Amino acid sequence: MTADGHGRNLAAALLGALAISFSAIHVRFAAVSPVTAAVFRSAYALPLLWAAWLTVRRRDRRPARARFIAFGSGLALAADLVAWHASIQWIGAGLATLLANVQVVVVTLAAWALFGERPSRRSLAALPVVLAGVALVTGLGRSGTFGDRPVLGVVLGITAAVFYGVFLLAYRRSNRSLAPALGPLLDATAGALVGSLVAGVALPVLAFDPRPSWPAHGWLLLLAVGTQIVGWLLIGYALPRLPARETSFLILAQPVLTMMWGAMLFAERVSAVQAAGVLLVLAGIAAVVTERREPRLARNVPADG
């Protein structure tokens, strides 16, 4: 790869990470129910993705089974988005995004259980570090803990990470032929829309609002275009073309940036105990994604957004 080519790929990856770091911020500004945000971010993105996919449809030769798996991965993505959006409500954009990135540990363990991909000792050693950090993020019941319901928010954040791990594993298997990224992303977004709609209609407790008012629509549209389409297409293009050490940096950059935006825009100030938890979680994630061997694709993407 030439220096110019590497620079373009790195710039694309950084712009993509920057775009998705605002995802939780857009959700907070929209101020709608978690399932409403999940439905409309997918609904707004779908026709735009379809129009873009038409330009590459001749090169998208995936079999029907692969497309079905991509659609199924979107169902897991729907569960992830609803849980993650709810987590944002209870513990803020920064902590919710940090916990969603625990998916790198979830995927490592799931790949071991399902596909026999044994993790390294370093990855296994990171697990108790991450778990200790997650416990501290709850605030341990101490005064001054940030978040309206920190324990519930942490539980929902970890739930989101689990479903996101399921999504990534299925999504990876849906595109073994390395078809244009627009195809699998279109199928997965369709699955996310269907899953979110079914959840919103079948479970009234989720408070799905089919007609959110302005400016919520504007924030959801920005979420769909800036994150669901632009951010993920930039990342999907750049990650396979960059060295592992640089893509690993993106994993850590996203939650750190989101925590910065949360502090600046919403005065999200964590307690000392929670800050210690944040550092432990980041250290555990870093141990997994910065291994010397080439990370798996599913472990090598930022969480949510």
N, C-alpha and C positions, 0 to 999 in steps of 0.2 A: 504494500500500500504506500502511495506517495504521501509526502508530508501534507500537501494540499488536501488530498482525499481524507487523510486522518483528521485534519482540522475541521473539515466539513462534517464528518461523522460525529466528532466530539461536540461540535456546536449544535448539531441537530439533537443529540442526546441531552445536552444541557438545557436547551430550549424546551424539550419535551418534559424533562423533570421539573423545570420551572412552571410550566403550564399545569401539570397535574398537582403541584404543591398548593395551588389555589383551589383545588376541588372542594375540600372541606370548608374553605372560606365562603365559596359560592353557596354551599348548602346552608351555612349559618345565615347569610344575608337573605336567602330565599324565605327562611322562616316558615316552611311548610312541614307537614308530617313526613316522617322518614319514607313511607311507601309512596307518597305523592312525589317526592324528589326522585325516587328510583324510577317511577313510571315515566315522568316527563323528561328526565335526562336521556332515557332510552328512546322515547317517542320522538323527540326532536332530532336525535342523532340518526335514527333509522333511515328516513328518506334521503338525507344527505349522503349517508354511506352507500345506499343503493345506487344513487346517481353516479357516485364515484366508481362503484364496482362495475357499472356497465362499461366503463372504459377499459377494463382489464378482464372482462368475463371470458374472452376467448382463451386466456392463459390460465384460467381457474378450472383445472381438470380434476378436481377432487371427486372421489366417488361419493355416492349418496350416503354411505355409512359415515364417512368423515364429516360430511355436512351435518348429519344427525348428531354426531358427538359434539361438534361445535355448538349446535343449538342447545344440547343438553348442558354443556358447560355454562351457557348463559343462564340456565335455571339456577345453578349454584351461585352465579354472579348476582342474581336477583336477591337471593337470601343474604349474601354478603353485603350488598348495598343497603338493604333495609336495616340490618343489624348495625352496620357502620354509621349510617345516618342517625340512628337512634343514639348510638354512643356519642356522637358529636353533640347531641342535645344535652347529655348528662355530664360529660367531662371536657367539652370543648374540642375545637378543631385539632389542636396540636397533639394532645394526649391520645385522642381517638386515632389519628393517623399514625402515631408511633406504634400503638398496639396492633394496628392492622398490618404493620410490617413484620410482626412476629410470624407471618406466613412463611418466611424463609425457614424457620425451624419446623413449622408444621409440614411443609413440603418435604423437607429432609427426612423426617420420621415416616411420612406417608409413603415416600418412594422406597424406603427400606422395607416397610411392611407389605406393600403391594407388589413391588417389582424387584425386590432383593438387592436394591442399590444401597449397600451398606455404607453408612456415613463414617467419616473419619473420627478419630478420638477427639480431635479438636471440636468438631460439631457436637459430639455427645457431651463434651465438657461444657459447651455453651448453654446446654439446656437448663441446668440448675441456676445458672447466672440469670438467664432470661426469666425464669419462674420467680426468682427472688425479686427481680426488678418489677415484675408485674404486681407482686404482692405489695411492694412499696408504693407503686403508683396509686393504689386504692387509698393511700393515706393512713392505713392501719387504724382508722377510727379517730385520728387525732384532730384537734382543733386547727383551723387554718387550712384544712385540705381544700384544694380547688375542685369545684364541680358540685352541681346540685345533688347528685346521687352518685358519688364516685365508685362505690362497689358495683352497682348495677352498670354503670358506664364501662367499667373495666371488663365485666363479664360479657357485655355486648361487643366490646372491642375484640376480645379473644374469639368470640363466636364468629365475628366477621372474618378474622384471620383464618379460622378453620375452613369456612366456606370459600374464602378466596384461594386457599391452598387447593381445595377440590377443583375449583374453576381452572386454576393454572395447570394442574395435572391433566385434566380432560382437554383443555385447550391445546396443550402441547401435542397430545396424541391425535388431535383432529387435523393437524397440518404437517404430517410427516413428509408429504410430498413437496413441502416448501412452496406452496402456491402463493400468489400475491396476497399480502397481509389483509387487504380489504375484504376478501372472501370470508375467512374465518371470523374476522371482526364483525362483519355484517350478520352472520349467522348467530354469533354469540350475543350480539345486541338484540336481535329478534327474540332469542330465548330469554334474555333479561327482561324485555318488555312484557312478554307473555307471563313469565313467572311473577313479576311485580304486580301486574294487573289481576291475576288470579288471587294473589295474596290480599290485595287491597279490596277486592269485591267479596271474597269468601270470609274475610276476617274484619268485621266492622270495627273491632277494637283498634285496628291500625289507622283508622281515621283518614281513609283515602279521600282526597278532595279533587274531583274531576275538573274543577274550574278555579284554579288558584288565581288570585287577583294580581294586578300589576302593583309593584315591580317584581313580584315573585317570578312571573313568567320570564322576565328579562334575565334574572339571575340563573334560572334553570336553562334557558337557551344558551347563555354564556357557558354554563357547566357542560352542556352537551357538545357544543362546538369547540370550545377551547380545550376541554379535557378529553371527553369521550372520543373525539375525532382527531383534532390537531395534535394534542399531546401524545396520545397513544400511537398515532401513525408515525410521528417523529421518533418515538422510542422504539417502536417495532422495526423501523428502518435501520436505526443506528446500532442497536445492541449487538446484532450478529456480526457487525463489522468492526467492533472495538475490542481491544484486549480486556481480559477479565478484570484486571485491577481498576480500570476506568469505569466499567459498568458497575462494579461493586460500589464504587464511590456514589453512584446515583441512588443506590438503595438507601444510603445514609443521608444523602442530601435532601431527599423529599421530606421526611418527617422533621428534620431540623429547620428547613425553610418554612414548613407549615406552622411549626411552633413559633417561629419569628413573626409570621403574619398574624397569628392568633394573639400574640402578646401586643403587637402594635395596633391592631384593629379592634380587638375585643377585650383588651386588658386581661388576658389569660395569664395569671401569675400562679405558678404551682408552689406548693409548700416545700420546705427543705427535704422532708421525707420523700415527697413525690419526685423532686429533682434528683435525689439519689437513685430512685427507681428508674428514672429516664436514662441516667448514665449507665446503669447496669443493663437495661434492655438494649441500648445502643451498642454497648460492648459485646453483648451476646450475638447480636445481629452481625456486627462487624467480624466476629470470629468465624461465623458461618460463611459469609459472602466474600471474604478475602483469603480463602484458602489458596494455596499455590496451584492446585490443580484447577482446570477450567471448570467453573461452576455450571451446573445444569441450567438450561434456559428458564425452567420454572422457578429456580431460586434466584434468577438473575434479573428480575424485573421489580420495579417498585410496587408497593401495595396500594390497591384501590386508586381512586381518582377516576 
